Amino acid sequence: MKHWLIILFICIFTQITYAQESSGGGGKFGLGLSLFGPTGITGKYLVDDKLAFEGSLGFGSFGNGRFHLHGVVNYNFYKISDSLSVYTGGGLVLQERGYRNGNGRGRGNVFNFFNREREYETSLGLRAPIGLSWRNADRKFELAAELHLNLFLTGRDGADLGLALAGRYYF
């Protein structure tokens, strides 16, 4: 099932790329790499100066995650300068999360740290990011840093707080 999700994710971003019309500056669709939450590929489609759709596909480098897929709607609520803005948003996250066998809820990473018996399950949850976005003068490149909170609704429920760094090229 993971392979079908990856193929679907790539097809959607490819279709958005071909459908959008590029202007003199950077286009509406950005594609690049993300680090930490998750480490993988990231894409962002700009609806206008305030609203954007963003998604990432990869694996969690730290904490509980292995496979990770998320899609969020971002809203730029404060413009610090022409190139720097603050955003927040919300969306869904699908993540394969690990836990240590034999421990209670939420204690797997604290107790039995050296216990190598880990099991994994796929969990669906809500994702709430807040971050900074910087775009260069010709609007073709973006760097973003965000803190995000994932509240999982299925599997072993719980919450993850994390950091994500992303770089995207717009065309």
DSSP file (Angstrom, degrees, kcal/mol; ACC not computed):
  #  RESIDUE AA STRUCTURE BP1 BP2  ACC     N-H-->O    O-->H-N    N-H-->O    O-->H-N    TCO  KAPPA ALPHA  PHI   PSI    X-CA   Y-CA   Z-CA
    1    1 A M     >        0   0    0      0, 0.0     4,-1.8     0, 0.0     5,-0.2   0.000 360.0 360.0 360.0 -32.6    0.0    0.0    0.0
    2    2 A K  H  >  +     0   0    0      1,-0.2     4,-2.1     2,-0.2     5,-0.2   0.885 360.0  54.8 -62.1 -38.0    2.9    2.4    0.7
    3    3 A H  H  > S+     0   0    0      1,-0.2     4,-2.3     2,-0.2    -1,-0.2   0.890 106.5  50.7 -64.6 -38.3    4.1    2.1   -2.9
    4    4 A W  H  > S+     0   0    0      2,-0.2     4,-2.5     1,-0.2    -1,-0.2   0.881 109.0  51.6 -66.7 -37.4    0.7    3.2   -4.2
    5    5 A L  H  X S+     0   0    0     -4,-1.8     4,-2.4     2,-0.2    -2,-0.2   0.899 110.2  49.0 -64.4 -40.5    0.7    6.2   -1.9
    6    6 A I  H  X S+     0   0    0     -4,-2.1     4,-2.3     2,-0.2    -2,-0.2   0.933 112.7  47.1 -64.5 -45.7    4.1    7.2   -3.2
    7    7 A I  H  X S+     0   0    0     -4,-2.3     4,-2.4     1,-0.2    -2,-0.2   0.916 113.1  48.9 -62.5 -43.8    3.0    6.9   -6.8
    8    8 A L  H  X S+     0   0    0     -4,-2.5     4,-2.3     2,-0.2    -1,-0.2   0.913 110.3  51.3 -61.5 -43.8   -0.2    8.8   -6.2
    9    9 A F  H  X S+     0   0    0     -4,-2.4     4,-1.9     1,-0.2    -2,-0.2   0.920 112.3  45.7 -59.9 -46.4    1.7   11.6   -4.4
   10   10 A I  H  X S+     0   0    0     -4,-2.3     4,-2.1     1,-0.2    -1,-0.2   0.894 111.9  52.1 -66.3 -40.3    4.2   12.0   -7.3
   11   11 A C  H  X S+     0   0    0     -4,-2.4     4,-2.4     2,-0.2    -2,-0.2   0.902 108.3  50.8 -63.2 -41.7    1.4   11.9   -9.9
   12   12 A I  H  X S+     0   0    0     -4,-2.3     4,-2.1     1,-0.2    -1,-0.2   0.939 112.7  45.0 -62.5 -47.2   -0.6   14.6   -8.2
   13   13 A F  H  X S+     0   0    0     -4,-1.9     4,-1.8     1,-0.2    -1,-0.2   0.848 111.9  53.1 -67.7 -32.9    2.4   17.0   -7.9
   14   14 A T  H  X S+     0   0    0     -4,-2.1     4,-2.0     2,-0.2    -1,-0.2   0.917 109.6  48.3 -66.0 -42.5    3.4   16.2  -11.6
   15   15 A Q  H  X S+     0   0    0     -4,-2.4     4,-1.9     1,-0.2    -2,-0.2   0.893 110.0  51.5 -65.0 -39.8   -0.1   17.1  -12.8
   16   16 A I  H  X S+     0   0    0     -4,-2.1     4,-1.7     1,-0.2    -1,-0.2   0.898 108.6  53.0 -62.6 -39.5   -0.1   20.4  -10.8
   17   17 A T  H  < S+     0   0    0     -4,-1.8    -2,-0.2     1,-0.2    -1,-0.2   0.929 112.6  42.1 -62.7 -46.5    3.2   21.3  -12.3
   18   18 A Y  H  < S+     0   0    0     -4,-2.0    -1,-0.2     1,-0.2    -2,-0.2   0.797 113.8  53.5 -72.3 -27.2    2.0   20.8  -15.9
   19   19 A A  H  < S+     0   0    0     -4,-1.9    -1,-0.2    -5,-0.2    -2,-0.2   0.791  93.4  83.7 -78.5 -28.0   -1.3   22.5  -15.2
   20   20 A Q  S  < S-     0   0    0     -4,-1.7     2,-0.5    -5,-0.2     7,-0.0  -0.440  74.5-132.1 -80.5 151.1    0.1   25.7  -13.8
   21   21 A E        -     0   0    0     -2,-0.1     2,-0.4     6,-0.0     7,-0.2  -0.881  20.3-133.1-101.9 130.5    1.3   28.6  -16.0
   22   22 A S        -     0   0    0     -2,-0.5     5,-0.1     5,-0.1     2,-0.1  -0.656  19.1-159.4 -86.6 135.6    4.7   30.0  -15.1
   23   23 A S        -     0   0    0     -2,-0.4     4,-0.1     3,-0.2    -1,-0.0  -0.262  42.9 -79.3 -97.4-169.8    5.0   33.8  -14.9
   24   24 A G  S    S+     0   0    0     -2,-0.1     3,-0.1     2,-0.1    -2,-0.0   0.849 116.8  39.3 -62.6 -36.5    8.2   35.9  -15.2
   25   25 A G  S    S-     0   0    0      1,-0.3   114,-0.2   114,-0.0    -2,-0.1   0.115 120.3 -34.8 -90.0-151.8    9.3   35.1  -11.6
   26   26 A G        -     0   0    0    112,-1.2    -1,-0.3     1,-0.1   145,-0.2  -0.393  68.6-121.1 -67.9 149.3    9.0   31.9   -9.7
   27   27 A G        -     0   0    0      2,-0.2    -5,-0.1    -5,-0.1    -1,-0.1   0.094  25.7 -97.6 -78.1-165.9    5.9   29.8  -10.6
   28   28 A K  S    S+     0   0    0     -7,-0.2    18,-3.1   143,-0.1     2,-0.5   0.612 100.5  70.1 -91.8 -14.6    3.2   28.6   -8.3
   29   29 A F  E     -A   45   0A   0     16,-0.2   142,-2.4   -12,-0.1     2,-0.4  -0.916  60.0-171.9-114.2 127.6    4.6   25.1   -7.7
   30   30 A G  E     -AB  44 170A   0     14,-3.0    14,-2.3    -2,-0.5     2,-0.4  -0.933   2.0-175.3-117.1 140.2    7.7   24.4   -5.6
   31   31 A L  E     +AB  43 169A   0    138,-2.2   138,-2.3    -2,-0.4     2,-0.2  -0.995  25.9 112.6-133.4 138.3    9.4   21.0   -5.3
   32   32 A G  E     -AB  42 168A   0     10,-2.6    10,-2.1    -2,-0.4     2,-0.3  -0.847  54.9 -57.3-170.7-153.8   12.4   20.2   -3.0
   33   33 A L  E     -AB  41 167A   0    134,-1.5   134,-2.4     8,-0.2     2,-0.3  -0.861  33.0-160.0-118.0 148.3   13.8   18.4   -0.1
   34   34 A S  E     -AB  40 166A   0      6,-2.4     6,-1.6    -2,-0.3     2,-0.4  -0.920   6.6-149.6-125.2 154.7   12.9   18.4    3.6
   35   35 A L  E     - B   0 165A   0    130,-3.0   130,-1.9    -2,-0.3     2,-1.7  -0.952  62.7  -5.7-125.3 145.0   14.8   17.4    6.7
   36   36 A F  S    S+     0   0    0     -2,-0.4    25,-1.2   128,-0.2    26,-0.6  -0.413 117.5  58.6  80.4 -58.3   13.8   15.9   10.1
   37   37 A G  S    S-     0   0    0     -2,-1.7    23,-0.1     1,-0.8    -1,-0.1  -0.482 139.5 -12.7-135.2  68.0   10.0   15.9   10.0
   38   38 A P  S    S-     0   0    0      0, 0.0    -1,-0.8     0, 0.0     2,-0.7   0.553  75.1-147.2 -99.0 175.1   10.1   14.1    7.5
   39   39 A T  E     + C   0  59A   0     20,-2.9    20,-2.0    -3,-0.4     2,-0.3  -0.928  68.6  63.8 -97.7 115.5   13.3   13.6    5.6
   40   40 A G  E    S-AC  34  58A   0     -6,-1.6    -6,-2.4    -2,-0.7     2,-0.3  -0.906  90.4 -22.6 170.2-144.6   12.3   13.3    2.0
   41   41 A I  E     -AC  33  57A   0     16,-2.3    16,-2.5    -2,-0.3     2,-0.3  -0.735  50.4-168.1-101.6 150.7   10.6   15.2   -0.8
   42   42 A T  E     -AC  32  56A   0    -10,-2.1   -10,-2.6    -2,-0.3     2,-0.3  -0.984   4.5-171.2-137.3 147.4    8.3   18.2   -0.3
   43   43 A G  E     -AC  31  55A   0     12,-2.8    12,-2.6    -2,-0.3     2,-0.4  -0.976   0.8-170.5-137.0 151.9    6.0   20.1   -2.6
   44   44 A K  E     -AC  30  54A   0    -14,-2.3   -14,-3.0    -2,-0.3     2,-0.5  -0.988   8.0-159.9-145.7 132.9    4.1   23.3   -2.2
   45   45 A Y  E     -AC  29  53A   0      8,-3.1     8,-2.6    -2,-0.4     2,-0.6  -0.966  15.8-144.9-114.8 120.9    1.4   24.9   -4.4
   46   46 A L  E     - C   0  52A   0    -18,-3.1     6,-0.2    -2,-0.5     3,-0.1  -0.755  17.9-179.8 -88.7 116.3    0.8   28.6   -3.9
   47   47 A V  S    S-     0   0    0      4,-1.9     2,-0.2    -2,-0.6    -1,-0.2   0.923  71.3 -37.9 -76.8 -48.2   -2.9   29.6   -4.4
   48   48 A D  S    S-     0   0    0      3,-1.7    -1,-0.3   -20,-0.1     0, 0.0  -0.806  82.6 -64.5-154.9-164.5   -2.1   33.3   -3.7
   49   49 A D  S    S+     0   0    0     -2,-0.2     3,-0.1     1,-0.2    27,-0.0   0.731 132.1  32.5 -67.2 -21.2    0.1   35.4   -1.4
   50   50 A K  S    S+     0   0    0      1,-0.1    26,-3.1    25,-0.1     2,-0.4   0.767 112.3  57.6-104.6 -32.2   -1.7   34.1    1.7
   51   51 A L  E     + D   0  75A   0     24,-0.2    -4,-1.9    22,-0.0    -3,-1.7  -0.854  54.3 160.9-116.2 137.4   -2.8   30.6    1.0
   52   52 A A  E     -CD  46  74A   0     22,-2.1    22,-3.2    -2,-0.4     2,-0.5  -0.992  31.1-135.7-149.6 152.6   -0.8   27.5    0.0
   53   53 A F  E     -CD  45  73A   0     -8,-2.6    -8,-3.1    -2,-0.3     2,-0.4  -0.951  29.8-177.4-108.1 129.4   -1.1   23.7   -0.1
   54   54 A E  E     +CD  44  72A   0     18,-2.7    18,-3.1    -2,-0.5     2,-0.3  -0.967   7.1 170.8-131.3 143.6    2.0   21.8    1.2
   55   55 A G  E     -CD  43  71A   0    -12,-2.6   -12,-2.8    -2,-0.4     2,-0.3  -0.992  10.5-164.0-149.1 155.0    2.8   18.1    1.4
   56   56 A S  E     -CD  42  70A   0     14,-1.8    14,-2.0    -2,-0.3     2,-0.4  -0.989   3.2-165.5-140.9 149.6    5.8   15.9    2.2
   57   57 A L  E     +CD  41  69A   0    -16,-2.5   -16,-2.3    -2,-0.3     2,-0.3  -0.997  44.5  81.2-134.9 127.2    6.7   12.3    1.7
   58   58 A G  E    S-CD  40  68A   0     10,-2.5    10,-2.5    -2,-0.4     2,-0.3  -0.889  71.0 -61.7 177.2-145.4    9.6   10.6    3.4
   59   59 A F  E     -CD  39  67A   0    -20,-2.0   -20,-2.9    -2,-0.3     2,-0.5  -0.969  44.2-105.8-135.0 151.7   10.6    9.0    6.6
   60   60 A G        -     0   0    0      6,-1.7   -23,-0.2    -2,-0.3     3,-0.0  -0.644  24.7-165.2 -77.9 123.4   10.9   10.3   10.2
   61   61 A S  S    S+     0   0    0    -25,-1.2     2,-0.3    -2,-0.5    -1,-0.2   0.863  72.0  28.4 -77.1 -36.8   14.6   10.8   11.1
   62   62 A F  S >  S+     0   0    0    -26,-0.6     3,-0.7     4,-0.0     2,-0.2  -0.827 108.7   8.1-122.8 159.4   14.1   11.1   14.8
   63   63 A G  T 3  S-     0   0    0     -2,-0.3    97,-0.0     1,-0.2    99,-0.0  -0.474 114.2 -22.7  79.5-139.4   11.5    9.8   17.3
   64   64 A N  T 3  S+     0   0    0     -2,-0.2    34,-1.6    33,-0.1    -1,-0.2   0.657  99.1 105.8 -87.3 -18.2    8.8    7.3   16.4
   65   65 A G  E <   + E   0  97A   0     -3,-0.7    32,-0.2    32,-0.2     3,-0.1  -0.304  21.4 153.1 -84.9 149.0    8.5    7.6   12.7
   66   66 A R  E    S+     0   0A   0     30,-2.1    -6,-1.7     1,-0.6     2,-0.2   0.354  77.0  29.0-118.8 -91.9    9.5    5.5    9.7
   67   67 A F  E    S-D   59   0A   0     -8,-0.2    29,-2.8   -29,-0.1    -1,-0.6  -0.496  75.7-178.0 -70.1 139.1    7.1    6.1    6.7
   68   68 A H  E     +DE  58  95A   0    -10,-2.5   -10,-2.5    27,-0.2     2,-0.3  -0.992  15.3 167.3-145.8 132.8    5.6    9.6    6.7
   69   69 A L  E     +DE  57  94A   0     25,-2.3    25,-3.4    -2,-0.4     2,-0.3  -0.977  11.7 166.9-142.3 129.6    3.1   11.4    4.5
   70   70 A H  E     -DE  56  93A   0    -14,-2.0   -14,-1.8    -2,-0.3     2,-0.4  -0.992  17.4-169.0-143.4 154.2    1.4   14.7    5.3
   71   71 A G  E     +DE  55  92A   0     21,-2.1    21,-2.0    -2,-0.3     2,-0.3  -0.986  17.9 170.4-140.1 130.0   -0.7   17.3    3.5
   72   72 A V  E     -DE  54  91A   0    -18,-3.1   -18,-2.7    -2,-0.4     2,-0.5  -0.926  33.2-126.9-137.2 159.7   -1.6   20.7    5.0
   73   73 A V  E     -DE  53  90A   0     17,-2.4    17,-1.6    -2,-0.3     2,-0.4  -0.951  31.2-156.6-104.0 124.6   -3.1   24.0    4.1
   74   74 A N  E     -DE  52  89A   0    -22,-3.2   -22,-2.1    -2,-0.5     2,-0.5  -0.834   7.7-162.8-106.7 142.1   -0.8   26.9    5.1
   75   75 A Y  E     -DE  51  88A   0     13,-3.6    13,-1.8    -2,-0.4     2,-1.0  -0.981  15.0-142.7-124.7 119.1   -1.9   30.5    5.8
   76   76 A N  E     + E   0  87A   0    -26,-3.1    11,-0.3    -2,-0.5     3,-0.1  -0.697  29.2 168.8 -78.7 103.6    0.6   33.3    5.8
   77   77 A F  E     +     0   0A   0      9,-1.2     2,-0.3    -2,-1.0    -1,-0.2   0.612  60.4  34.5 -97.2 -12.5   -0.7   35.5    8.6
   78   78 A Y  E     - E   0  86A   0      8,-1.5     8,-3.1     0, 0.0     2,-0.7  -0.946  61.9-156.7-147.7 124.2    2.1   37.9    9.1
   79   79 A K  E     - E   0  85A   0     -2,-0.3     6,-0.2     6,-0.2     3,-0.1  -0.879   9.6-179.5-101.1 111.8    4.6   39.4    6.6
   80   80 A I  S    S-     0   0    0      4,-1.5     2,-0.2    -2,-0.7     5,-0.2   0.903  71.7 -21.7 -76.0 -43.6    7.8   40.5    8.2
   81   81 A S  S    S-     0   0    0      3,-2.0    -1,-0.2     0, 0.0     0, 0.0  -0.832  83.6 -77.2-148.9-174.0    9.3   41.7    4.9
   82   82 A D  S    S+     0   0    0     -2,-0.2     3,-0.0     1,-0.2    -2,-0.0   0.810 131.8  29.0 -63.1 -27.9    8.9   41.2    1.2
   83   83 A S  S    S+     0   0    0      1,-0.1    52,-2.4    51,-0.1     2,-0.5   0.561 113.2  66.3-109.9  -9.6   10.7   37.9    1.4
   84   84 A L  E     + F   0 134A   0     50,-0.2    -3,-2.0    48,-0.0    -4,-1.5  -0.955  55.7 162.1-121.8 127.9   10.0   36.7    5.0
   85   85 A S  E     -EF  79 133A   0     48,-2.3    48,-2.7    -2,-0.5     2,-0.4  -0.963  31.9-129.1-141.8 159.1    6.6   35.6    6.4
   86   86 A V  E     -EF  78 132A   0     -8,-3.1    -8,-1.5    -2,-0.3    -9,-1.2  -0.896  31.9-177.3-107.5 135.2    5.2   33.7    9.3
   87   87 A Y  E     -EF  76 131A   0     44,-2.6    44,-2.4    -2,-0.4     2,-0.3  -0.894  15.0-179.2-132.2 161.1    2.6   30.9    8.5
   88   88 A T  E     +EF  75 130A   0    -13,-1.8   -13,-3.6    -2,-0.3     2,-0.3  -0.896  17.3 143.1-144.3 174.1    0.4   28.5   10.3
   89   89 A G  E     -E   74   0A   0     40,-1.3     2,-0.3    -2,-0.3   -15,-0.2  -0.957  29.9-121.0 178.7-161.5   -2.0   25.8    9.1
   90   90 A G  E     +E   73   0A   0    -17,-1.6   -17,-2.4    -2,-0.3     2,-0.3  -0.971  32.8 126.7-168.3 155.4   -3.5   22.4    9.5
   91   91 A G  E     -EG  72 127A   0     36,-1.7    36,-2.4    -2,-0.3     2,-0.3  -0.926  49.2 -55.0 179.9-155.4   -4.0   19.1    7.8
   92   92 A L  E     -EG  71 126A   0    -21,-2.0   -21,-2.1    -2,-0.3     2,-0.4  -0.806  32.2-162.7-115.3 152.2   -3.6   15.4    8.0
   93   93 A V  E     -EG  70 125A   0     32,-2.3    32,-2.6    -2,-0.3     2,-0.5  -0.999   4.7-166.3-134.0 137.3   -0.6   13.2    8.7
   94   94 A L  E     +EG  69 124A   0    -25,-3.4   -25,-2.3    -2,-0.4     2,-0.4  -0.989  25.1 166.8-121.2 118.9   -0.1    9.4    8.0
   95   95 A Q  E     -EG  68 123A   0     28,-2.6    28,-3.1    -2,-0.5     2,-0.8  -0.993  40.1-132.8-141.1 138.2    2.9    8.0    9.7
   96   96 A E  E     - G   0 122A   0    -29,-2.8   -30,-2.1    -2,-0.4     2,-0.3  -0.828  39.9-166.2 -87.1 113.0    4.3    4.6   10.5
   97   97 A R  E     -EG  65 121A   0     24,-3.1    24,-2.4    -2,-0.8     2,-0.3  -0.767  10.5-140.7-110.2 146.8    5.1    5.0   14.2
   98   98 A G  E     + G   0 120A   0    -34,-1.6     2,-0.3    -2,-0.3    22,-0.2  -0.732  18.5 175.9-104.4 153.5    7.2    2.8   16.5
   99   99 A Y  E     - G   0 119A   0     20,-2.2    20,-2.6    -2,-0.3     2,-0.4  -0.979  32.7-108.2-148.8 156.8    6.7    1.8   20.1
  100  100 A R  E >   - G   0 118A   0     -2,-0.3     3,-1.2    18,-0.2    18,-0.2  -0.721  38.4-113.9 -90.4 136.3    8.5   -0.5   22.5
  101  101 A N  T 3  S+     0   0    0     16,-1.7    16,-0.1    -2,-0.4     3,-0.1  -0.411  94.1  22.5 -68.9 138.6    6.8   -3.7   23.4
  102  102 A G  T 3  S+     0   0    0      1,-0.3     2,-0.3    -2,-0.1    -1,-0.2   0.366  95.4 109.7  91.8  -5.1    5.7   -4.1   27.0
  103  103 A N    <   -     0   0    0     -3,-1.2    -1,-0.3     1,-0.1     3,-0.1  -0.685  68.2-109.7-102.4 158.0    5.4   -0.5   28.0
  104  104 A G    >   -     0   0    0     -2,-0.3     3,-1.5     1,-0.2     4,-0.3  -0.134  57.6 -57.3 -74.0 177.9    2.4    1.6   28.6
  105  105 A R  T 3  S+     0   0    0      1,-0.2    -1,-0.2     2,-0.1    53,-0.1  -0.346 120.2   0.7 -62.0 128.6    1.1    4.3   26.4
  106  106 A G  T 3  S+     0   0    0     -3,-0.1    -1,-0.2    51,-0.1     3,-0.2   0.430 108.2  91.6  79.6  -0.5    3.6    7.1   25.8
  107  107 A R    X>  +     0   0    0     -3,-1.5     4,-2.1     1,-0.1     3,-0.8   0.389  51.4 100.6-106.8   4.1    6.4    5.7   27.8
  108  108 A G  T 34 S+     0   0    0     -4,-0.3    -1,-0.1     1,-0.3    -9,-0.1   0.807  85.5  42.6 -63.3 -32.6    8.2    3.7   25.1
  109  109 A N  T 34 S+     0   0    0     -3,-0.2    -1,-0.3     1,-0.1    -2,-0.1   0.613 117.3  46.3 -90.5 -11.2   11.0    6.2   24.4
  110  110 A V  T <4 S+     0   0    0     -3,-0.8     3,-0.4     1,-0.1     2,-0.2   0.903 110.8  45.0 -94.6 -54.3   11.7    7.0   28.1
  111  111 A F  S  < S+     0   0    0     -4,-2.1    -1,-0.1     1,-0.2   -11,-0.1  -0.604 116.7  17.6 -91.5 153.6   11.8    3.6   29.7
  112  112 A N  S >  S+     0   0    0     -2,-0.2     3,-1.4     1,-0.1    -1,-0.2   0.914  70.8 169.3  54.2  48.9   13.7    0.7   28.3
  113  113 A F  T 3  S+     0   0    0     -3,-0.4    -1,-0.1     1,-0.3    -2,-0.1   0.850  75.4  46.5 -59.5 -35.5   15.7    2.9   26.0
  114  114 A F  T 3  S+     0   0    0      2,-0.0     2,-0.6     3,-0.0    -1,-0.3   0.441  81.4 115.0 -90.6   0.9   18.1    0.1   25.1
  115  115 A N    <   -     0   0    0     -3,-1.4   -14,-0.0     1,-0.2    -4,-0.0  -0.620  49.4-166.0 -70.2 115.7   15.3   -2.4   24.5
  116  116 A R        +     0   0    0     -2,-0.6     2,-1.2   -16,-0.1    -1,-0.2   0.502  54.7 108.6 -85.4  -4.4   15.6   -3.1   20.8
  117  117 A E        +     0   0    0    -16,-0.1   -16,-1.7     2,-0.0     2,-0.4  -0.615  46.4 164.0 -78.6  98.5   12.2   -4.8   20.5
  118  118 A R  E     -G  100   0A   0     -2,-1.2     2,-0.3   -18,-0.2   -18,-0.2  -0.919  21.2-164.2-117.4 142.0   10.2   -2.2   18.5
  119  119 A E  E     -G   99   0A   0    -20,-2.6   -20,-2.2    -2,-0.4     2,-0.3  -0.892  10.8-146.5-119.1 155.5    6.9   -2.7   16.8
  120  120 A Y  E     +G   98   0A   0     -2,-0.3     2,-0.3   -22,-0.2   -22,-0.2  -0.926  15.6 177.0-126.0 147.0    5.4   -0.4   14.2
  121  121 A E  E     -G   97   0A   0    -24,-2.4   -24,-3.1    -2,-0.3     2,-0.5  -0.985  32.6-112.8-143.8 152.8    1.9    0.6   13.3
  122  122 A T  E     -G   96   0A   0     -2,-0.3     2,-0.4   -26,-0.3   -26,-0.3  -0.763  37.0-171.8 -89.3 128.0    0.4    3.1   10.8
  123  123 A S  E     -G   95   0A   0    -28,-3.1   -28,-2.6    -2,-0.5     2,-0.4  -0.937  14.8-150.3-124.3 142.7   -1.4    6.0   12.5
  124  124 A L  E     +G   94   0A   0     -2,-0.4    29,-3.0   -30,-0.2    30,-1.4  -0.911  32.7 147.4-109.5 137.9   -3.5    8.8   11.1
  125  125 A G  E     -GH  93 152A   0    -32,-2.6   -32,-2.3    -2,-0.4     2,-0.4  -0.893  45.2 -85.3-155.0-176.1   -3.6   12.1   12.8
  126  126 A L  E     -GH  92 151A   0     25,-2.8    25,-2.7    -2,-0.3     2,-0.4  -0.802  33.0-153.8-101.4 143.2   -3.9   15.9   12.6
  127  127 A R  E     -GH  91 150A   0    -36,-2.4   -36,-1.7    -2,-0.4    23,-0.2  -0.975  10.5-176.1-122.3 130.3   -0.9   18.1   11.9
  128  128 A A  E     - H   0 149A   0     21,-2.3    21,-1.8    -2,-0.4     2,-0.2  -0.917  12.2-175.3-127.6 103.5   -0.6   21.8   13.0
  129  129 A P  E     - H   0 148A   0      0, 0.0   -40,-1.3     0, 0.0     2,-0.3  -0.636  13.9-175.0 -97.2 156.4    2.5   23.6   11.8
  130  130 A I  E     +FH  88 147A   0     17,-2.4    17,-2.7    -2,-0.2     2,-0.3  -0.953  29.8 135.9-141.9 131.8    3.8   27.1   12.6
  131  131 A G  E     -FH  87 146A   0    -44,-2.4   -44,-2.6    -2,-0.3     2,-0.4  -0.928  48.6 -96.7-161.1-179.1    6.8   28.4   10.8
  132  132 A L  E     -FH  86 145A   0     13,-2.7    13,-2.2    -2,-0.3     2,-0.4  -0.927  27.7-163.8-114.3 138.4    8.9   30.9    8.9
  133  133 A S  E     -FH  85 144A   0    -48,-2.7   -48,-2.3    -2,-0.4     2,-0.4  -0.990   3.5-171.5-126.5 127.7    9.2   31.1    5.1
  134  134 A W  E     -FH  84 143A   0      9,-3.1     9,-2.7    -2,-0.4     2,-0.4  -0.976   2.3-174.2-119.1 129.0   11.9   33.0    3.2
  135  135 A R  E     - H   0 142A   0    -52,-2.4     7,-0.2    -2,-0.4    -2,-0.0  -0.967  25.1-119.5-120.4 139.7   11.8   33.4   -0.6
  136  136 A N    >   -     0   0    0      5,-1.9     3,-1.6    -2,-0.4     5,-0.1  -0.076  39.2 -89.1 -70.8 177.2   14.6   35.0   -2.6
  137  137 A A  T 3  S+     0   0    0      1,-0.3    -1,-0.1     2,-0.1    -2,-0.0   0.838 127.0  45.8 -61.4 -38.6   14.2   38.2   -4.7
  138  138 A D  T 3  S-     0   0    0   -113,-0.1  -112,-1.2     1,-0.0    -1,-0.3   0.406 106.9-126.6 -88.1   5.8   13.1   36.5   -7.9
  139  139 A R  S <  S+     0   0    0     -3,-1.6    -2,-0.1  -114,-0.2     3,-0.1   0.693  78.7 114.0  64.2  23.1   10.7   34.2   -6.0
  140  140 A K        +     0   0    0   -114,-0.1    30,-3.1     1,-0.1     2,-0.4   0.590  69.3  47.4 -98.5 -11.8   12.2   31.0   -7.4
  141  141 A F  E     - I   0 169A   0     28,-0.2    -5,-1.9    -5,-0.1     2,-0.4  -0.988  62.0-171.9-134.7 140.6   13.6   29.6   -4.2
  142  142 A E  E     -HI 135 168A   0     26,-2.6    26,-2.4    -2,-0.4     2,-0.4  -0.989   9.1-166.6-132.8 139.7   12.2   29.1   -0.7
  143  143 A L  E     -HI 134 167A   0     -9,-2.7    -9,-3.1    -2,-0.4     2,-0.4  -0.989  18.0-177.6-117.9 134.6   13.6   28.1    2.6
  144  144 A A  E     -HI 133 166A   0     22,-2.6    22,-2.6    -2,-0.4     2,-0.4  -0.985  14.8-172.4-135.6 144.8   11.2   27.2    5.4
  145  145 A A  E     +HI 132 165A   0    -13,-2.2   -13,-2.7    -2,-0.4     2,-0.3  -0.998  18.6 171.2-133.9 131.0   11.5   26.2    9.0
  146  146 A E  E     -HI 131 164A   0     18,-2.6    18,-2.4    -2,-0.4     2,-0.4  -0.982  31.3-142.1-142.7 152.1    8.6   25.0   11.1
  147  147 A L  E     -HI 130 163A   0    -17,-2.7   -17,-2.4    -2,-0.3     2,-0.4  -0.906  31.7-170.7-101.2 139.4    7.6   23.5   14.4
  148  148 A H  E     -HI 129 162A   0     14,-2.3    14,-2.6    -2,-0.4     2,-0.5  -0.976  19.8-150.7-136.5 150.6    4.7   21.1   14.1
  149  149 A L  E     -HI 128 161A   0    -21,-1.8   -21,-2.3    -2,-0.4     2,-0.6  -0.984  11.6-162.7-117.5 123.0    2.4   19.2   16.4
  150  150 A N  E     -HI 127 160A   0     10,-3.1    10,-2.2    -2,-0.5     2,-0.6  -0.939   1.5-167.5-106.6 120.6    1.0   15.8   15.3
  151  151 A L  E     -HI 126 159A   0    -25,-2.7   -25,-2.8    -2,-0.6     2,-0.3  -0.932  16.3-146.3-107.5 110.8   -2.1   14.6   17.2
  152  152 A F  E     -HI 125 158A   0      6,-2.7     6,-0.8    -2,-0.6   -27,-0.3  -0.609  20.2-179.1 -86.3 135.1   -2.7   10.9   16.3
  153  153 A L        +     0   0    0    -29,-3.0     2,-0.3    -2,-0.3   -28,-0.2   0.658  65.5  46.6-104.5 -23.1   -6.2    9.7   16.2
  154  154 A T  S    S+     0   0    0    -30,-1.4     2,-0.1     2,-0.1    -2,-0.0  -0.764 101.9  14.7-120.1 166.6   -5.7    6.0   15.2
  155  155 A G  S    S-     0   0    0     -2,-0.3     2,-1.0   -32,-0.1   -32,-0.1  -0.408 128.7  -6.1  70.3-151.0   -3.4    3.3   16.5
  156  156 A R  S    S-     0   0    0     -2,-0.1    -2,-0.1   -59,-0.1    -4,-0.1  -0.678  90.2-135.5 -74.8 107.4   -1.7    4.1   19.8
  157  157 A D        +     0   0    0     -2,-1.0     2,-0.3    -4,-0.2    -4,-0.1  -0.186  48.6 113.6 -66.1 160.9   -2.9    7.6   20.2
  158  158 A G  E     - I   0 152A   0     -6,-0.8    -6,-2.7   -53,-0.1     2,-0.4  -0.970  54.3 -93.0 163.5-171.7   -0.5   10.3   21.3
  159  159 A A  E     - I   0 151A   0     -2,-0.3     2,-0.4    -8,-0.2    -8,-0.2  -0.982  19.8-160.8-137.1 146.2    1.2   13.5   20.1
  160  160 A D  E     - I   0 150A   0    -10,-2.2   -10,-3.1    -2,-0.4     2,-0.5  -0.990   4.2-159.9-125.3 136.8    4.5   14.3   18.5
  161  161 A L  E     + I   0 149A   0     -2,-0.4     2,-0.3   -12,-0.2   -12,-0.2  -0.964  29.5 157.4-112.7 131.8    6.2   17.7   18.5
  162  162 A G  E     - I   0 148A   0    -14,-2.6   -14,-2.3    -2,-0.5     2,-0.4  -0.874  37.7-119.1-149.2 179.1    8.8   18.1   15.8
  163  163 A L  E     - I   0 147A   0     -2,-0.3     2,-0.4   -16,-0.2   -16,-0.2  -0.951  21.3-170.5-123.7 140.5   10.9   20.4   13.6
  164  164 A A  E     - I   0 146A   0    -18,-2.4   -18,-2.6    -2,-0.4     2,-0.4  -1.000   4.1-168.7-134.0 136.5   11.0   20.4    9.8
  165  165 A L  E     -BI  35 145A   0   -130,-1.9  -130,-3.0    -2,-0.4     2,-0.3  -0.972  15.2-180.0-119.9 137.9   13.4   22.3    7.5
  166  166 A A  E     -BI  34 144A   0    -22,-2.6   -22,-2.6    -2,-0.4     2,-0.4  -0.989  20.3-166.1-142.2 147.9   12.6   22.5    3.7
  167  167 A G  E     -BI  33 143A   0   -134,-2.4  -134,-1.5    -2,-0.3     2,-0.4  -0.998  18.7-177.8-130.3 129.0   14.1   24.0    0.6
  168  168 A R  E     -BI  32 142A   0    -26,-2.4   -26,-2.6    -2,-0.4     2,-0.5  -0.967  20.4-148.1-132.0 144.1   12.0   24.3   -2.6
  169  169 A Y  E     -BI  31 141A   0   -138,-2.3  -138,-2.2    -2,-0.4     2,-0.4  -0.944  22.0-142.7-107.6 131.0   12.6   25.5   -6.1
  170  170 A Y  E      B   30   0A   0    -30,-3.1  -140,-0.2    -2,-0.5  -142,-0.1  -0.796 360.0 360.0-100.2 133.0    9.6   27.1   -7.9
  171  171 A F              0   0    0   -142,-2.4  -141,-0.1    -2,-0.4    -1,-0.1   0.300 360.0 360.0-141.1 360.0    8.8   26.6  -11.5
